[in-house]
Each structure stands twice: as structure tokens, then as C-alpha cells.
């Protein structure tokens, strides 16, 4: 949901099964993007302040079978994802009304790992 200027007040108060269903649909969309044969970078971004739609979706799609790896998003941005999300939180960006004067947003970046290009060892 979008956070308004009032502390802890959401313009869109969504929760419970609605939030879980929305997060599941978001994960399916990200995975569909990762499945595109020529995709090399997939960015997941929301206007949400909910962990379920942000770090939890990133945790789900991080287990993708397409060779995408979560990378540090906007490394110079001062506000990272939730600490309670562990290493995933540190790789993501969060903005909020109280820290960044925004309605709130979240960004995660995935890059496709390239196959190893190292030459085979010379066996002579």
C-alpha cells in the first residue's frame, strides 16, 4: 500500500489473504520476465511498504531456475531493505515517507549469471 504523510497510515489498507495473493502474482510476473530467453537484467520495483510484496517476493524469485542472481541495487542509496530480511534486505533499496519524503518504494535488481568463460587447463 501507499503510505501517506501520517505515520503508519496506508492509503490502501490491504492485508491478509489479499496481500498474499498479490505477492504470489507479483512473483509469477517476475519469474515470467526471467524466463524470457534474451533477458539479462530483471528489475522488480513496487510502490509498496509491505515486506510481503517486497523482500518476501525477492526471496521467492531468488530461487529461480533461470540463472538470475540478486545484485546490490543502487549501491550508493542510503536506505536498504528491511534488516529482518537478512542478506536480501541489504541488496535491495527502500524509500519511505519519514526518511525520503516519498510515498514509499522498493527496488531489487537481478542479473543473469554468465556461463564461466575460463579456458580448460592445459594438460600437456
RAMOPE-V42187 format. One record per run of one state. SS is the DSSP state (H for helix, E for strand, L for the rest). FROM is the first residue (numbers start at 1). LEN is the number of residues. If there is no record, write none. Layout:
[[SS FROM LEN] [SS FROM LEN]]
This chain:
[[L 1 2] [E 3 1] [L 4 6] [E 10 1] [L 11 5] [H 16 19] [L 35 6] [E 41 6] [L 47 4] [H 51 3] [L 54 1] [H 55 7] [L 62 6] [E 68 4] [L 72 8] [E 80 1] [L 81 2] [H 83 3] [L 86 1] [H 87 5] [L 92 1] [E 93 3] [L 96 1] [H 97 4] [L 101 4] [E 105 8] [L 113 12]]
